């Protein structure tokens, strides 16, 4: 059996706004959840107890917001040691971060594109390797949405593949970001998708976005997933086989029933392309 995937099935990003509603019952089509470690490390009280209880009922992954993997400031190694302790304590199956930078001496509160250059590949790969040494696990890096490509020497796809290979790390494949970037930077979304390395995919994100103009999409995670993004996910399953996929929703959060229906759509799409548990994927835990 393959142990490529740390979790399986369809997942949902956990928000404090609805953690209480999930305390007694997690719908069966939600097979894993994701949290930002920055928002949950050292959290106690009622939320801490509810989170701990949920980690005993379902699988969890964590997706970081502040590691600044491509930035000029030194890695926050003290924070990474806390991440390792957090993962050990709650049996978190995977740690992922954005292939971007988000600050220097201070935090920019945005995800900035790393220049697509050979020098950046080496710099980022070294920092990823150091991260993996500290956390004692492989890191999964996410292809981000971006709106400018300063100093570009190679394509986005070439850059991502080079970083993954040099760092020997995994990929968090964001389907919506591929679609958004394909509109904003005028490339073929399916061709980009198929250029990603199948053997490095840990899991995937799917989300909604905002239409600013005909040729400009903004990655907001604040709306429903649109049909072309669902279609791109289906093409990904056709090409790579079924992999774990999580719904992100950060703003304009609808009712839980609406969220559950979108997660259920992921689940149904996975079944249409073969139940992941029938494809040799290990059921962790």
N, C-alpha and C positions, 0 to 999 in steps of 0.2 A: 504494500500500500504506500502511496505517496504521502510524504510528510511536508509537502510544500506549503500548505495552507495552515495557518495557526488556528483558524476558526472555519466554520462552514455556513452555508445558507445565506439568509438575508438578515441585515442588521439595521439598527436605528441609533443615531446619536442621542445620548442621554442628556436631558436638560433638567435642572432643578425644578422647573415649573411643573413638570409632570412626573417626577420621581415617586411622589406619594401614590399616584394612580396606578403605578406599576408594582407597588410593594406587595399587593395581594395576588396579582395575576399578570403574567406576561403572556401575550398572545402566542400561540404555538408557532406562527410563521416568523416571529422575531427570535432568531437563534443566536444572536450576539449583539452587544452594545459597545459604544465607543464613548470615551470621555477625554477631555483635555486634562492632562495630569496637573497643569498649573492651577486648575479650578478645584482639584480634589485632594491634592497632597495636604496632609495635616488637618483636613476638615473633620471636625468632631460634632457632637451634639446630635440633633435629630437627623440632619442630612447625612452625617457620617454613619449613623446606625443604619439608615435606609440604604445607603450605598453598599455598605458591607453586606447587608442581607441580599441585595440583588446580585452581588458577585458570587454568592453561594448558590444562586439559582440559574445563572446563565453565564456564558463566556463573555469576556471583556477584552477589548483592545484599547490602547490609548493613542491619541493623536495630538502632538505637541503644537504649541502656538508661538513659542519664544526662544527656541534653541539657537536661531540665528546661524544656521549651518554655513551660510556663505558670506557672513559679515566679517569685517576687519577686527572686531573685538575678540579677545581670547574666549574660548569656549567656557561656559559656566559649568565647570566640573563639579562644583558643590551641588548644583541643581541636578546634574545627571546622576550623582550618587543617590539623591533623594528619589529620582525616577526609578532607579534600580530597586530601592527599598519598597517603593509603592507597588511595583510590579511583583516583587517577591511576596509581599504581604497579601495581595488580593488575587494572585494567580493571573495577572494580566498577560494575555497571550502574545502581544505584539506592541512595539513602540514605533510610531511613524512620525515623520516631520516633513515640513515643506522644503523642497529644493529651491531655497530662496535665501534672502537675508532680510532682517527686520529691525536692524539697529546697529549702533556703534557704542558710544558711551551711554546712550539712552535708547529707549524703545521707540520705533517709528509707528507702531500700531498699524502696520501695513506689510504686505509681502512684496518685496522688491525683486525684480529679476536679476539673477546672477549673469554677468556677461558670458555669452556663449564663446569662450576662448579656451585654448589648450592650457593656458596658465591657470584659469579658473577651475578646470577639471582637476588638475593636480592639487590645488589648494583645498577644494571642497572634499576631494576623496580622502585626503589626509585627515581632515576634521571628522569625516564620517568614521574612518577607521578608529580614531581616538575615542569617539562616542561609543562605538561598539565594544571597545576594550573596557570602558568604564561600566556600561550597563550589562556587560556579559551576555549580549544577545546581538543578533543582526538587526540593523535599523532598516526600516522601509522609508524611502523618500518619495514624496508626491510630486508629480508634474503639476506645476502651478499655472493659473491664469496670469497673463502679463499683458502690458499695454504698450511697451516699448522694448527694444532690444539693442541697448547701447554697446558699441564695440564688437558687434557680432562677427565672428570668424567661421562659425559653423552653424548648421541648422539646429533648431530646438531638439529634434529627434536625435541627431548626432551627439549633441551635448549630453542629453540624458543617458543615452546608451554608454557613452564614454565614462561618465561618472559611475554608473552602476558597475561597469566592468572593472575600473581601476580601484574602486572602493570595496568591491565584492560585497555589495549590499543588496537589499530587496527594493521592490517598487510598489508603492501605493498608487494604483492606476485610477486617476480621476477622469471619468468619462465626460462629465460636464465641462471640465476645463479643456479637454481636447476640442469639444464642439465650439466653445466660446472662442478659443484661440484660432480655430479654423476660419471663423467669420472675421475676427479682428485682423488676422494676419494673412488671410486669403490663401489658405492651403487646404488640401483635401483631408478631411477628418478621418476617413476610413484608411487612407494610405498611412497617415501618422499612426493610427491605432495599430495597424499590422506591423509597423516597424518596432514596436515595443517587444522586449524579450519575454517570451511566455514563461520561461523557467524562473524568472525573478519576481513575478507577481505574487504579492502576499495577500492583498485583498483590494477592493475597489470602492470608490465613492461615486455616488450619483446625486445630483442636486438640481435645483432650479436656478434661473438667472434673470437679469433685468435687461429688457431691450431698450437701450438708449437711443439708437438710430438703426437704420437698415444695415449699416456696416459696422455697428458697435454694440457688443454685448458686455454687460458687467456681471461678474461672478458674485452674486449676493447671497446665495443659499436662502433666499427670501420668497421663493415662489414655487409653484408646482413644477415637477419635471415635465419638460415638453416632449412631444412625440419624436422629433428627430434625435433627441438624446436617448430616449428609450430604444429607438431603432439602432443607434450606435452601440448600445449595450448588447442588444441581440446579436449584432455582427461580431462583437467581442466574444460572446459565448460560442458562436459558430466557429470562430477561428481558434480560440484558445481552449475551448471547453469551459464548463461552468466554474466560476471562482466566487469566493465570498464577496458580497456587495452590500454596502451600507448607505442608507439614505441620510443625507445631511440636510438639516433645516435649522437655521440660526436666527432668522428674523421673520416677522409676520407669521408666527407659528399658528397653524390652524388647530382645529379640534383634534383630539387624540384619534378619533375615528378616521379622520382624513389622513393623518400620518400613517396609521395602521394600514389603510387601504393602499397607500403608495408602497409601503414595505411589502404588502401582500402581492402587489404587482411584480416586484422584484422576484419574490418567491415563485410566482406563477411562471414568470419568464424562465427562471432556472429549471423548473420542471419541464417546460416545453423543450429545453435543450439537453435534458437528461438530469435526473436528480443527482446533485453533487455527491451524495452518499453512495450512489451506485457507480461512480466514476473512479473509484480507487482512492478517494480523498479520505485521509484519516480523520476520524471523529475524536478530537482532542478532549482530554479531561476525563 
